[in-house]
Amino acid sequence: MLADGTLLRGEAFGAVGTAIGEVVFNTGMTGYQEVMTDPSYSGQLVTFTYPELGNTGVNTADQEAPRPHVRGVISRELTPVTSNWRAEGDLEHWLAENGVVGIRGVDTRALVRHLREGGAINGAISSDGSTPVELLEQVRAAPSMEGLNLAARVSTAEPYTWTEPCSAAFDTRLQQRPERPYRVVAIDFGIKRAILDRLVAHGCSVTVLPADSSLEAVLSHSPEGVFLSNGPGDPAAVSSGIALVKDLLTQVDLPLFGICMGHQILGLALGGRSFKLPYGHRGLNHPCGSPGQVEITSQNHGFALDADSLPADRVRITHHNLNDHTVAALQLLHQPVFGVQYHPEASPGPHDADHHFARFAALMADRR
């Protein structure tokens, strides 16, 4: 049930219940487990445009967090057979065990077209006997994604360190690491394990701090660089993160690297504005770049920075999304600071943009 009254019927899978959230779509042909465990999808019902889910099952190595963060899953088909040498279980039982409600048998092509024409919208998936009238009332009472600080919900409660990879795919892109690891503090707005793995691969020893950390807390770890992570919700609502980045930019001279929400928070700290995209960018084949250089990127975000609001005397926009010309990357002109809107850790997705991690490591090496 969508907030505009659109009703689609299908078959239930996963957990039994009602899930309410923002209905969005992801165009990737693979990586459904990474998507479902990505904290950036907190509060959302994800429509998968690839018509069949579950082919490769699930395994612990592909999880971006200890549990799924999607609120619900919408699929055309769910395979009855799991076939992959890495599989440790099947998708349907895994979703049921983790309390994620799903619906299959839906015309996802029609739903995606509806979302593209009208924009992302709140909705509900229900398998507990709730009536359409009851569901519509609940959906219309649910808050909009605009103004929601979901980073506070998914961020770590306590600091922790990340010095070794957890991903089975880590060694396939292992980089040369320095004799002494670079000390990095990562601010967790909803961080993915694959990002932590890529930081380690490029020579970092990472201390992960909560989203509401202060400048004093960051500096107590004597960092050589600070990383601002991805995360869910409205970046403008993450006031503590914006305040922290303002302090970092004005009071210390450290390399600073932001991805996705971290990139947006960086722009907001510089005095820029963010806005909600009609239906967001969620997929694995978004072209981004500058004249003469294009990267095919993995993306997952519903907000973007307003290019005209960024201070031209401090900021250079280095990459645009070549589909809609929104800001895809920026760097500061006089400080070792940059951010990218997309996901260079490529989990899932292409590896074109992995060099941004090497760029961050090079800034810390120069500072040493």
Contacts in CASP RR format, 6 or more apart in sequence:
PFRMAT RR
TARGET T0000
AUTHOR 0000-0000-0000
METHOD contacts of the structure
MODEL  1
MLADGTLLRGEAFGAVGTAIGEVVFNTGMTGYQEVMTDPSYSGQLVTFTY
PELGNTGVNTADQEAPRPHVRGVISRELTPVTSNWRAEGDLEHWLAENGV
VGIRGVDTRALVRHLREGGAINGAISSDGSTPVELLEQVRAAPSMEGLNL
AARVSTAEPYTWTEPCSAAFDTRLQQRPERPYRVVAIDFGIKRAILDRLV
AHGCSVTVLPADSSLEAVLSHSPEGVFLSNGPGDPAAVSSGIALVKDLLT
QVDLPLFGICMGHQILGLALGGRSFKLPYGHRGLNHPCGSPGQVEITSQN
HGFALDADSLPADRVRITHHNLNDHTVAALQLLHQPVFGVQYHPEASPGP
HDADHHFARFAALMADRR
1 7 0 8 1.000
1 8 0 8 1.000
1 123 0 8 1.000
1 124 0 8 1.000
1 126 0 8 1.000
1 132 0 8 1.000
1 135 0 8 1.000
1 136 0 8 1.000
1 139 0 8 1.000
2 23 0 8 1.000
2 114 0 8 1.000
2 121 0 8 1.000
2 122 0 8 1.000
2 123 0 8 1.000
2 139 0 8 1.000
3 121 0 8 1.000
3 122 0 8 1.000
3 123 0 8 1.000
3 136 0 8 1.000
3 139 0 8 1.000
3 140 0 8 1.000
3 142 0 8 1.000
4 121 0 8 1.000
5 136 0 8 1.000
6 114 0 8 1.000
7 132 0 8 1.000
8 103 0 8 1.000
8 106 0 8 1.000
8 107 0 8 1.000
8 111 0 8 1.000
9 106 0 8 1.000
10 103 0 8 1.000
10 104 0 8 1.000
10 105 0 8 1.000
10 106 0 8 1.000
11 103 0 8 1.000
11 104 0 8 1.000
11 105 0 8 1.000
12 101 0 8 1.000
12 102 0 8 1.000
12 103 0 8 1.000
12 127 0 8 1.000
13 75 0 8 1.000
13 78 0 8 1.000
13 92 0 8 1.000
13 95 0 8 1.000
13 96 0 8 1.000
13 102 0 8 1.000
13 103 0 8 1.000
13 104 0 8 1.000
14 73 0 8 1.000
14 92 0 8 1.000
14 93 0 8 1.000
14 95 0 8 1.000
14 96 0 8 1.000
14 99 0 8 1.000
14 100 0 8 1.000
14 101 0 8 1.000
14 102 0 8 1.000
15 95 0 8 1.000
15 96 0 8 1.000
15 98 0 8 1.000
15 99 0 8 1.000
15 100 0 8 1.000
15 101 0 8 1.000
15 102 0 8 1.000
16 101 0 8 1.000
16 127 0 8 1.000
16 128 0 8 1.000
17 101 0 8 1.000
17 126 0 8 1.000
17 127 0 8 1.000
17 128 0 8 1.000
18 101 0 8 1.000
18 124 0 8 1.000
18 125 0 8 1.000
18 126 0 8 1.000
18 127 0 8 1.000
18 128 0 8 1.000
18 130 0 8 1.000
18 135 0 8 1.000
18 138 0 8 1.000
19 45 0 8 1.000
19 71 0 8 1.000
19 72 0 8 1.000
19 100 0 8 1.000
19 101 0 8 1.000
19 102 0 8 1.000
19 124 0 8 1.000
19 125 0 8 1.000
19 126 0 8 1.000
20 71 0 8 1.000
20 122 0 8 1.000
20 123 0 8 1.000
20 124 0 8 1.000
20 138 0 8 1.000
20 139 0 8 1.000
20 142 0 8 1.000
21 43 0 8 1.000
21 44 0 8 1.000
21 45 0 8 1.000
21 71 0 8 1.000
21 72 0 8 1.000
21 122 0 8 1.000
21 123 0 8 1.000
21 124 0 8 1.000
21 139 0 8 1.000
21 142 0 8 1.000
22 43 0 8 1.000
22 44 0 8 1.000
22 45 0 8 1.000
22 120 0 8 1.000
22 121 0 8 1.000
22 122 0 8 1.000
22 123 0 8 1.000
22 145 0 8 1.000
23 44 0 8 1.000
23 45 0 8 1.000
23 47 0 8 1.000
23 74 0 8 1.000
23 111 0 8 1.000
23 115 0 8 1.000
23 120 0 8 1.000
23 121 0 8 1.000
23 122 0 8 1.000
23 123 0 8 1.000
24 44 0 8 1.000
24 45 0 8 1.000
24 46 0 8 1.000
24 47 0 8 1.000
24 115 0 8 1.000
24 120 0 8 1.000
24 279 0 8 1.000
24 280 0 8 1.000
24 282 0 8 1.000
24 302 0 8 1.000
25 46 0 8 1.000
25 47 0 8 1.000
25 48 0 8 1.000
25 49 0 8 1.000
25 108 0 8 1.000
25 111 0 8 1.000
25 112 0 8 1.000
25 115 0 8 1.000
25 279 0 8 1.000
25 282 0 8 1.000
26 35 0 8 1.000
26 46 0 8 1.000
26 47 0 8 1.000
26 48 0 8 1.000
26 49 0 8 1.000
26 282 0 8 1.000
26 283 0 8 1.000
26 300 0 8 1.000
27 49 0 8 1.000
27 50 0 8 1.000
27 282 0 8 1.000
27 283 0 8 1.000
27 284 0 8 1.000
27 285 0 8 1.000
28 48 0 8 1.000
28 49 0 8 1.000
28 50 0 8 1.000
28 283 0 8 1.000
28 284 0 8 1.000
28 285 0 8 1.000
28 348 0 8 1.000
29 50 0 8 1.000
29 284 0 8 1.000
30 50 0 8 1.000
30 56 0 8 1.000
30 284 0 8 1.000
30 348 0 8 1.000
30 349 0 8 1.000
31 62 0 8 1.000
31 348 0 8 1.000
31 349 0 8 1.000
32 48 0 8 1.000
32 50 0 8 1.000
32 53 0 8 1.000
32 54 0 8 1.000
32 91 0 8 1.000
33 57 0 8 1.000
33 58 0 8 1.000
33 59 0 8 1.000
33 62 0 8 1.000
33 63 0 8 1.000
33 91 0 8 1.000
34 62 0 8 1.000
34 63 0 8 1.000
34 64 0 8 1.000
34 192 0 8 1.000
34 194 0 8 1.000
34 347 0 8 1.000
34 348 0 8 1.000
35 41 0 8 1.000
35 46 0 8 1.000
35 48 0 8 1.000
35 70 0 8 1.000
35 300 0 8 1.000
35 348 0 8 1.000
36 46 0 8 1.000
36 68 0 8 1.000
36 69 0 8 1.000
36 70 0 8 1.000
36 73 0 8 1.000
36 95 0 8 1.000
36 100 0 8 1.000
37 62 0 8 1.000
37 63 0 8 1.000
37 64 0 8 1.000
37 65 0 8 1.000
37 67 0 8 1.000
37 68 0 8 1.000
37 69 0 8 1.000
38 64 0 8 1.000
38 65 0 8 1.000
38 69 0 8 1.000
38 192 0 8 1.000
38 230 0 8 1.000
38 300 0 8 1.000
39 64 0 8 1.000
39 65 0 8 1.000
39 69 0 8 1.000
39 154 0 8 1.000
39 190 0 8 1.000
39 191 0 8 1.000
39 192 0 8 1.000
39 230 0 8 1.000
39 231 0 8 1.000
39 232 0 8 1.000
40 69 0 8 1.000
40 190 0 8 1.000
40 192 0 8 1.000
40 230 0 8 1.000
40 231 0 8 1.000
40 232 0 8 1.000
40 260 0 8 1.000
40 261 0 8 1.000
40 300 0 8 1.000
40 301 0 8 1.000
41 69 0 8 1.000
41 70 0 8 1.000
41 232 0 8 1.000
41 300 0 8 1.000
42 69 0 8 1.000
42 70 0 8 1.000
42 71 0 8 1.000
42 150 0 8 1.000
42 153 0 8 1.000
42 154 0 8 1.000
42 190 0 8 1.000
42 231 0 8 1.000
42 232 0 8 1.000
42 233 0 8 1.000
43 69 0 8 1.000
43 70 0 8 1.000
43 71 0 8 1.000
43 145 0 8 1.000
43 150 0 8 1.000
43 232 0 8 1.000
44 70 0 8 1.000
44 71 0 8 1.000
44 72 0 8 1.000
44 232 0 8 1.000
45 70 0 8 1.000
45 71 0 8 1.000
45 72 0 8 1.000
45 73 0 8 1.000
45 74 0 8 1.000
45 123 0 8 1.000
45 124 0 8 1.000
45 125 0 8 1.000
46 70 0 8 1.000
46 72 0 8 1.000
46 73 0 8 1.000
46 74 0 8 1.000
46 282 0 8 1.000
47 74 0 8 1.000
47 106 0 8 1.000
47 108 0 8 1.000
47 111 0 8 1.000
47 112 0 8 1.000
47 115 0 8 1.000
48 73 0 8 1.000
48 74 0 8 1.000
48 75 0 8 1.000
48 76 0 8 1.000
48 108 0 8 1.000
49 108 0 8 1.000
49 109 0 8 1.000
49 112 0 8 1.000
51 75 0 8 1.000
51 76 0 8 1.000
51 77 0 8 1.000
51 108 0 8 1.000
52 75 0 8 1.000
52 76 0 8 1.000
52 77 0 8 1.000
52 78 0 8 1.000
52 79 0 8 1.000
53 73 0 8 1.000
53 75 0 8 1.000
53 77 0 8 1.000
53 78 0 8 1.000
53 79 0 8 1.000
53 91 0 8 1.000
53 104 0 8 1.000
54 78 0 8 1.000
54 79 0 8 1.000
54 82 0 8 1.000
54 90 0 8 1.000
54 91 0 8 1.000
54 92 0 8 1.000
55 79 0 8 1.000
55 81 0 8 1.000
55 82 0 8 1.000
55 83 0 8 1.000
55 84 0 8 1.000
56 82 0 8 1.000
56 83 0 8 1.000
56 84 0 8 1.000
56 86 0 8 1.000
56 87 0 8 1.000
57 82 0 8 1.000
57 84 0 8 1.000
57 87 0 8 1.000
57 88 0 8 1.000
57 89 0 8 1.000
57 90 0 8 1.000
57 91 0 8 1.000
57 94 0 8 1.000
58 87 0 8 1.000
58 88 0 8 1.000
58 89 0 8 1.000
58 90 0 8 1.000
58 91 0 8 1.000
58 94 0 8 1.000
59 86 0 8 1.000
59 87 0 8 1.000
59 88 0 8 1.000
59 89 0 8 1.000
60 88 0 8 1.000
61 86 0 8 1.000
61 166 0 8 1.000
61 167 0 8 1.000
61 168 0 8 1.000
61 169 0 8 1.000
62 86 0 8 1.000
63 193 0 8 1.000
64 192 0 8 1.000
64 193 0 8 1.000
64 194 0 8 1.000
64 347 0 8 1.000
65 154 0 8 1.000
65 190 0 8 1.000
65 192 0 8 1.000
65 193 0 8 1.000
67 98 0 8 1.000
68 95 0 8 1.000
68 98 0 8 1.000
68 99 0 8 1.000
68 100 0 8 1.000
69 154 0 8 1.000
69 232 0 8 1.000
70 100 0 8 1.000
71 100 0 8 1.000
71 101 0 8 1.000
72 100 0 8 1.000
72 101 0 8 1.000
72 102 0 8 1.000
72 125 0 8 1.000
73 95 0 8 1.000
73 100 0 8 1.000
73 101 0 8 1.000
73 102 0 8 1.000
73 103 0 8 1.000
73 125 0 8 1.000
74 102 0 8 1.000
74 103 0 8 1.000
74 106 0 8 1.000
74 108 0 8 1.000
74 111 0 8 1.000
74 125 0 8 1.000
75 102 0 8 1.000
75 103 0 8 1.000
75 104 0 8 1.000
75 105 0 8 1.000
75 106 0 8 1.000
75 108 0 8 1.000
76 104 0 8 1.000
76 105 0 8 1.000
76 106 0 8 1.000
76 107 0 8 1.000
76 108 0 8 1.000
76 109 0 8 1.000
77 104 0 8 1.000
77 105 0 8 1.000
78 91 0 8 1.000
78 92 0 8 1.000
78 104 0 8 1.000
82 89 0 8 1.000
82 90 0 8 1.000
82 91 0 8 1.000
86 168 0 8 1.000
95 102 0 8 1.000
101 125 0 8 1.000
101 126 0 8 1.000
101 127 0 8 1.000
102 125 0 8 1.000
102 127 0 8 1.000
103 125 0 8 1.000
103 127 0 8 1.000
115 121 0 8 1.000
115 279 0 8 1.000
116 278 0 8 1.000
116 279 0 8 1.000
118 278 0 8 1.000
118 279 0 8 1.000
119 278 0 8 1.000
119 279 0 8 1.000
120 145 0 8 1.000
120 278 0 8 1.000
120 279 0 8 1.000
120 280 0 8 1.000
120 302 0 8 1.000
122 139 0 8 1.000
122 140 0 8 1.000
122 142 0 8 1.000
122 144 0 8 1.000
123 139 0 8 1.000
123 142 0 8 1.000
124 130 0 8 1.000
124 135 0 8 1.000
124 138 0 8 1.000
124 139 0 8 1.000
126 135 0 8 1.000
130 138 0 8 1.000
145 233 0 8 1.000
145 234 0 8 1.000
145 276 0 8 1.000
145 302 0 8 1.000
146 234 0 8 1.000
146 276 0 8 1.000
147 233 0 8 1.000
147 234 0 8 1.000
147 236 0 8 1.000
147 237 0 8 1.000
148 233 0 8 1.000
148 234 0 8 1.000
148 237 0 8 1.000
149 233 0 8 1.000
149 234 0 8 1.000
149 237 0 8 1.000
149 238 0 8 1.000
149 239 0 8 1.000
150 231 0 8 1.000
150 232 0 8 1.000
150 233 0 8 1.000
150 234 0 8 1.000
151 189 0 8 1.000
151 190 0 8 1.000
151 211 0 8 1.000
151 231 0 8 1.000
151 232 0 8 1.000
151 233 0 8 1.000
151 238 0 8 1.000
151 261 0 8 1.000
152 211 0 8 1.000
152 212 0 8 1.000
152 238 0 8 1.000
153 232 0 8 1.000
154 189 0 8 1.000
154 190 0 8 1.000
154 231 0 8 1.000
154 232 0 8 1.000
155 188 0 8 1.000
155 189 0 8 1.000
155 190 0 8 1.000
155 210 0 8 1.000
155 211 0 8 1.000
155 212 0 8 1.000
156 188 0 8 1.000
156 208 0 8 1.000
156 209 0 8 1.000
156 210 0 8 1.000
157 210 0 8 1.000
158 210 0 8 1.000
159 207 0 8 1.000
159 208 0 8 1.000
159 209 0 8 1.000
159 210 0 8 1.000
160 207 0 8 1.000
160 208 0 8 1.000
161 205 0 8 1.000
161 206 0 8 1.000
161 207 0 8 1.000
161 208 0 8 1.000
162 186 0 8 1.000
162 196 0 8 1.000
162 199 0 8 1.000
162 200 0 8 1.000
162 205 0 8 1.000
162 206 0 8 1.000
162 207 0 8 1.000
162 208 0 8 1.000
163 181 0 8 1.000
163 200 0 8 1.000
163 205 0 8 1.000
163 206 0 8 1.000
164 200 0 8 1.000
165 171 0 8 1.000
165 197 0 8 1.000
165 200 0 8 1.000
165 201 0 8 1.000
166 193 0 8 1.000
166 196 0 8 1.000
166 197 0 8 1.000
167 193 0 8 1.000
167 194 0 8 1.000
167 197 0 8 1.000
167 347 0 8 1.000
170 197 0 8 1.000
170 200 0 8 1.000
170 201 0 8 1.000
173 198 0 8 1.000
173 201 0 8 1.000
173 351 0 8 1.000
173 354 0 8 1.000
174 201 0 8 1.000
175 201 0 8 1.000
175 202 0 8 1.000
175 203 0 8 1.000
175 357 0 8 1.000
175 358 0 8 1.000
177 201 0 8 1.000
177 202 0 8 1.000
177 203 0 8 1.000
178 203 0 8 1.000
178 361 0 8 1.000
178 365 0 8 1.000
181 203 0 8 1.000
181 204 0 8 1.000
181 205 0 8 1.000
182 203 0 8 1.000
182 204 0 8 1.000
182 205 0 8 1.000
182 224 0 8 1.000
182 225 0 8 1.000
182 361 0 8 1.000
182 364 0 8 1.000
182 365 0 8 1.000
183 204 0 8 1.000
183 205 0 8 1.000
183 207 0 8 1.000
183 221 0 8 1.000
183 222 0 8 1.000
183 223 0 8 1.000
183 224 0 8 1.000
183 225 0 8 1.000
184 199 0 8 1.000
184 204 0 8 1.000
184 205 0 8 1.000
184 206 0 8 1.000
184 207 0 8 1.000
184 223 0 8 1.000
184 224 0 8 1.000
184 225 0 8 1.000
184 226 0 8 1.000
184 227 0 8 1.000
184 364 0 8 1.000
185 206 0 8 1.000
185 207 0 8 1.000
185 208 0 8 1.000
185 209 0 8 1.000
185 218 0 8 1.000
185 221 0 8 1.000
185 223 0 8 1.000
185 225 0 8 1.000
185 226 0 8 1.000
185 227 0 8 1.000
186 196 0 8 1.000
186 199 0 8 1.000
186 206 0 8 1.000
186 207 0 8 1.000
186 208 0 8 1.000
186 209 0 8 1.000
186 226 0 8 1.000
186 227 0 8 1.000
186 228 0 8 1.000
186 229 0 8 1.000
187 209 0 8 1.000
187 210 0 8 1.000
187 211 0 8 1.000
187 213 0 8 1.000
187 218 0 8 1.000
187 226 0 8 1.000
187 227 0 8 1.000
187 228 0 8 1.000
187 229 0 8 1.000
187 241 0 8 1.000
187 244 0 8 1.000
187 262 0 8 1.000
188 208 0 8 1.000
188 209 0 8 1.000
188 210 0 8 1.000
188 211 0 8 1.000
188 229 0 8 1.000
189 211 0 8 1.000
189 228 0 8 1.000
189 229 0 8 1.000
189 230 0 8 1.000
189 231 0 8 1.000
189 238 0 8 1.000
189 241 0 8 1.000
189 261 0 8 1.000
189 262 0 8 1.000
189 265 0 8 1.000
190 211 0 8 1.000
190 229 0 8 1.000
190 230 0 8 1.000
190 231 0 8 1.000
190 232 0 8 1.000
190 261 0 8 1.000
191 208 0 8 1.000
191 229 0 8 1.000
191 230 0 8 1.000
191 231 0 8 1.000
192 229 0 8 1.000
192 230 0 8 1.000
192 343 0 8 1.000
192 345 0 8 1.000
192 347 0 8 1.000
194 345 0 8 1.000
194 346 0 8 1.000
194 347 0 8 1.000
195 227 0 8 1.000
195 229 0 8 1.000
195 230 0 8 1.000
195 259 0 8 1.000
195 343 0 8 1.000
195 345 0 8 1.000
195 347 0 8 1.000
196 206 0 8 1.000
196 208 0 8 1.000
197 345 0 8 1.000
198 344 0 8 1.000
198 345 0 8 1.000
198 354 0 8 1.000
198 357 0 8 1.000
199 206 0 8 1.000
199 227 0 8 1.000
199 357 0 8 1.000
199 360 0 8 1.000
200 206 0 8 1.000
201 357 0 8 1.000
202 357 0 8 1.000
202 358 0 8 1.000
202 360 0 8 1.000
202 361 0 8 1.000
203 361 0 8 1.000
204 361 0 8 1.000
206 227 0 8 1.000
207 221 0 8 1.000
207 223 0 8 1.000
209 217 0 8 1.000
209 218 0 8 1.000
209 221 0 8 1.000
211 238 0 8 1.000
211 240 0 8 1.000
211 241 0 8 1.000
212 240 0 8 1.000
212 241 0 8 1.000
213 240 0 8 1.000
213 244 0 8 1.000
214 244 0 8 1.000
215 244 0 8 1.000
215 247 0 8 1.000
215 248 0 8 1.000
215 251 0 8 1.000
215 252 0 8 1.000
218 226 0 8 1.000
218 244 0 8 1.000
218 248 0 8 1.000
219 252 0 8 1.000
223 254 0 8 1.000
224 254 0 8 1.000
224 255 0 8 1.000
224 364 0 8 1.000
224 367 0 8 1.000
224 368 0 8 1.000
225 254 0 8 1.000
225 255 0 8 1.000
225 256 0 8 1.000
225 257 0 8 1.000
225 360 0 8 1.000
225 363 0 8 1.000
225 364 0 8 1.000
225 367 0 8 1.000
226 248 0 8 1.000
226 254 0 8 1.000
226 255 0 8 1.000
226 256 0 8 1.000
226 257 0 8 1.000
227 256 0 8 1.000
227 257 0 8 1.000
227 258 0 8 1.000
227 259 0 8 1.000
227 360 0 8 1.000
228 245 0 8 1.000
228 256 0 8 1.000
228 257 0 8 1.000
228 258 0 8 1.000
228 259 0 8 1.000
228 261 0 8 1.000
228 262 0 8 1.000
228 263 0 8 1.000
228 265 0 8 1.000
228 266 0 8 1.000
228 339 0 8 1.000
229 258 0 8 1.000
229 259 0 8 1.000
229 260 0 8 1.000
229 261 0 8 1.000
229 262 0 8 1.000
230 259 0 8 1.000
230 260 0 8 1.000
230 261 0 8 1.000
230 262 0 8 1.000
230 300 0 8 1.000
230 343 0 8 1.000
231 260 0 8 1.000
231 261 0 8 1.000
231 262 0 8 1.000
232 261 0 8 1.000
233 261 0 8 1.000
233 303 0 8 1.000
234 274 0 8 1.000
234 276 0 8 1.000
234 303 0 8 1.000
235 242 0 8 1.000
235 261 0 8 1.000
235 262 0 8 1.000
235 264 0 8 1.000
235 265 0 8 1.000
235 268 0 8 1.000
235 274 0 8 1.000
235 303 0 8 1.000
236 242 0 8 1.000
236 268 0 8 1.000
236 273 0 8 1.000
236 274 0 8 1.000
236 303 0 8 1.000
238 261 0 8 1.000
238 265 0 8 1.000
241 265 0 8 1.000
241 269 0 8 1.000
242 265 0 8 1.000
242 268 0 8 1.000
242 269 0 8 1.000
243 269 0 8 1.000
245 256 0 8 1.000
245 265 0 8 1.000
245 266 0 8 1.000
245 268 0 8 1.000
245 269 0 8 1.000
246 269 0 8 1.000
248 254 0 8 1.000
248 256 0 8 1.000
249 256 0 8 1.000
249 269 0 8 1.000
249 270 0 8 1.000
249 332 0 8 1.000
249 335 0 8 1.000
249 337 0 8 1.000
253 335 0 8 1.000
253 336 0 8 1.000
254 336 0 8 1.000
254 367 0 8 1.000
255 336 0 8 1.000
255 337 0 8 1.000
255 360 0 8 1.000
255 363 0 8 1.000
255 364 0 8 1.000
255 367 0 8 1.000
256 266 0 8 1.000
256 335 0 8 1.000
256 336 0 8 1.000
256 337 0 8 1.000
256 338 0 8 1.000
257 337 0 8 1.000
257 338 0 8 1.000
257 339 0 8 1.000
257 356 0 8 1.000
257 359 0 8 1.000
257 360 0 8 1.000
257 363 0 8 1.000
258 265 0 8 1.000
258 266 0 8 1.000
258 338 0 8 1.000
258 339 0 8 1.000
258 340 0 8 1.000
259 339 0 8 1.000
259 340 0 8 1.000
259 342 0 8 1.000
259 343 0 8 1.000
259 344 0 8 1.000
259 345 0 8 1.000
260 300 0 8 1.000
260 301 0 8 1.000
260 340 0 8 1.000
260 341 0 8 1.000
260 342 0 8 1.000
260 343 0 8 1.000
261 301 0 8 1.000
262 339 0 8 1.000
263 305 0 8 1.000
263 329 0 8 1.000
263 330 0 8 1.000
263 339 0 8 1.000
263 340 0 8 1.000
263 341 0 8 1.000
264 274 0 8 1.000
264 301 0 8 1.000
264 303 0 8 1.000
264 304 0 8 1.000
264 305 0 8 1.000
264 341 0 8 1.000
266 330 0 8 1.000
266 337 0 8 1.000
266 339 0 8 1.000
267 274 0 8 1.000
267 305 0 8 1.000
267 310 0 8 1.000
267 315 0 8 1.000
267 330 0 8 1.000
268 274 0 8 1.000
268 305 0 8 1.000
270 310 0 8 1.000
270 311 0 8 1.000
270 314 0 8 1.000
270 315 0 8 1.000
270 332 0 8 1.000
271 309 0 8 1.000
271 310 0 8 1.000
271 311 0 8 1.000
272 305 0 8 1.000
272 306 0 8 1.000
272 309 0 8 1.000
272 310 0 8 1.000
272 311 0 8 1.000
273 305 0 8 1.000
273 306 0 8 1.000
273 309 0 8 1.000
274 303 0 8 1.000
274 304 0 8 1.000
274 305 0 8 1.000
274 306 0 8 1.000
275 303 0 8 1.000
275 304 0 8 1.000
275 306 0 8 1.000
276 302 0 8 1.000
276 303 0 8 1.000
277 301 0 8 1.000
277 302 0 8 1.000
277 303 0 8 1.000
277 304 0 8 1.000
277 326 0 8 1.000
280 301 0 8 1.000
280 302 0 8 1.000
281 299 0 8 1.000
281 300 0 8 1.000
281 301 0 8 1.000
281 302 0 8 1.000
281 321 0 8 1.000
281 323 0 8 1.000
281 341 0 8 1.000
282 299 0 8 1.000
282 300 0 8 1.000
282 301 0 8 1.000
282 302 0 8 1.000
283 298 0 8 1.000
283 299 0 8 1.000
283 300 0 8 1.000
284 298 0 8 1.000
284 299 0 8 1.000
284 348 0 8 1.000
284 349 0 8 1.000
284 350 0 8 1.000
285 296 0 8 1.000
285 350 0 8 1.000
286 296 0 8 1.000
286 297 0 8 1.000
286 298 0 8 1.000
286 299 0 8 1.000
286 321 0 8 1.000
286 322 0 8 1.000
286 323 0 8 1.000
286 342 0 8 1.000
287 294 0 8 1.000
287 295 0 8 1.000
287 296 0 8 1.000
287 297 0 8 1.000
287 321 0 8 1.000
287 322 0 8 1.000
287 323 0 8 1.000
288 294 0 8 1.000
288 295 0 8 1.000
288 297 0 8 1.000
288 319 0 8 1.000
288 320 0 8 1.000
288 321 0 8 1.000
288 322 0 8 1.000
288 328 0 8 1.000
288 329 0 8 1.000
288 341 0 8 1.000
288 342 0 8 1.000
288 353 0 8 1.000
289 295 0 8 1.000
289 318 0 8 1.000
289 319 0 8 1.000
289 320 0 8 1.000
289 322 0 8 1.000
289 328 0 8 1.000
289 329 0 8 1.000
290 318 0 8 1.000
290 319 0 8 1.000
290 320 0 8 1.000
294 322 0 8 1.000
295 319 0 8 1.000
295 342 0 8 1.000
295 350 0 8 1.000
295 352 0 8 1.000
295 353 0 8 1.000
296 350 0 8 1.000
296 352 0 8 1.000
297 328 0 8 1.000
297 342 0 8 1.000
297 343 0 8 1.000
297 344 0 8 1.000
297 350 0 8 1.000
297 352 0 8 1.000
297 353 0 8 1.000
298 342 0 8 1.000
298 343 0 8 1.000
298 346 0 8 1.000
298 347 0 8 1.000
298 348 0 8 1.000
298 349 0 8 1.000
298 350 0 8 1.000
299 321 0 8 1.000
299 341 0 8 1.000
299 342 0 8 1.000
299 343 0 8 1.000
300 343 0 8 1.000
301 341 0 8 1.000
304 326 0 8 1.000
304 327 0 8 1.000
304 341 0 8 1.000
305 326 0 8 1.000
305 327 0 8 1.000
305 330 0 8 1.000
305 341 0 8 1.000
306 327 0 8 1.000
307 317 0 8 1.000
307 326 0 8 1.000
307 327 0 8 1.000
310 317 0 8 1.000
310 327 0 8 1.000
310 330 0 8 1.000
313 333 0 8 1.000
314 332 0 8 1.000
314 333 0 8 1.000
314 334 0 8 1.000
315 330 0 8 1.000
315 331 0 8 1.000
315 332 0 8 1.000
315 333 0 8 1.000
316 330 0 8 1.000
316 331 0 8 1.000
316 332 0 8 1.000
316 333 0 8 1.000
317 327 0 8 1.000
317 329 0 8 1.000
317 330 0 8 1.000
318 329 0 8 1.000
318 330 0 8 1.000
318 331 0 8 1.000
318 338 0 8 1.000
319 327 0 8 1.000
319 328 0 8 1.000
319 329 0 8 1.000
319 340 0 8 1.000
319 341 0 8 1.000
320 326 0 8 1.000
320 327 0 8 1.000
320 328 0 8 1.000
321 327 0 8 1.000
321 328 0 8 1.000
321 341 0 8 1.000
326 341 0 8 1.000
327 341 0 8 1.000
328 340 0 8 1.000
328 341 0 8 1.000
328 342 0 8 1.000
329 338 0 8 1.000
329 339 0 8 1.000
329 340 0 8 1.000
329 341 0 8 1.000
329 342 0 8 1.000
330 338 0 8 1.000
330 339 0 8 1.000
331 337 0 8 1.000
331 338 0 8 1.000
331 339 0 8 1.000
332 338 0 8 1.000
336 363 0 8 1.000
336 366 0 8 1.000
336 367 0 8 1.000
338 356 0 8 1.000
338 359 0 8 1.000
338 360 0 8 1.000
339 356 0 8 1.000
340 353 0 8 1.000
340 356 0 8 1.000
342 353 0 8 1.000
343 349 0 8 1.000
343 353 0 8 1.000
344 353 0 8 1.000
344 354 0 8 1.000
344 355 0 8 1.000
344 356 0 8 1.000
344 357 0 8 1.000
345 354 0 8 1.000
345 357 0 8 1.000
346 352 0 8 1.000
346 353 0 8 1.000
346 354 0 8 1.000
END
